[in-house]
């Protein structure tokens, strides 16, 4: 019986870890980034993310004020009741594949409280790397300087739900397609 309780506790701790904040401090060394992308620059895109609808809409810009929807993707968004999360117009500041995760001190503290000791840098492919296979850095920041991202995930059940600390999680296949399509500088508007 003690084994079942211990196993249940470990499983619950791991599940709760998925709810840790995903906003991370801007790393001082991007040397760990293993791949970037150079998309087709002939097409201009615009991204809108609806927190309330858990939806990322990709638009192709056709002219000065004309946009056409080219794709919609479900995304995991900020948990209900979170006081601070990104809103408004910003832009893509970086696109990375096989990213490292640099958890904030707060995220490391949350995980530590659940019995999981996170390193300062979590390598690509590691089960605790919450970036998944890609990350798209945004210009949106917290008041303390943490940056927000659109990124993959290691738990598909998070997609389409209010489960993050502000970042946007996507299905890995959808997110990889998006990351290969857009470019640094693409405008991203986050709406409630």
HUFEN-V279297 format. One line per field, one symbol per residue. ss: DSSP state (A for helix, B for strand, O for the rest). burial: # if it has 24 or more other ideal C-beta (glycine too) atoms within 12 Angstrom, else .. A space follows every 50 residues. Layout:
# HUFEN-V279297
ss: ???
burial: ???
This chain:
# HUFEN-V279297
ss: OAAAAAAAAAAAAAAAAOOOOOOBOOOOOAAAOOBBOOOOOOOOBBBBBB OOOOBBBBBBBOOOOOBBBBBBBBBBBBOOOOOOOOOBBBBBBBBBBOOO BOOOAAAAAAAAAOOOOOOOOBOOOOOOOOOOOBBBBBBBBOOOOOBBBB BOOOOAAAOOOBBBOOOBBBOAAAAAAAAAAOOOOOBBBBBO
burial: ................#########.#....##...#......####### #..######.............#######.....###..########### ####..##.##..#.#.#..##.#...###############...##### #####..###############.###.##.###..#####..
